[in-house]
């Protein structure tokens, strides 16, 4: 197993609603081995940041489902996701090829992200229990 984790695949989906804070969603692959979906790209008081996948608790608060433990991994994930977000924005503005495409660094990661079902009907776990 590798000593460090790296984002080897990234897919960003721009938020098409008129939400001033929620700018998009992202899915990443770490070391061509582990996918993390439902990251959110949010405009906060200090600029854009990437929020990790979370679930709402009974008391209304949110709890991260998955998150980096070390700051360097969080910074790496945020840099890759925000870079792809800006590329998607540019492609959308210019109407160029690549809008909605993955920048996944590996063929395997790209194929995985391309074949993912992002529908809300099934949470991906219901049929596994």
Order of alpha helices (4+ residues) and beta strands (2+ residues): beta-beta-beta-beta-beta-beta-alpha-alpha
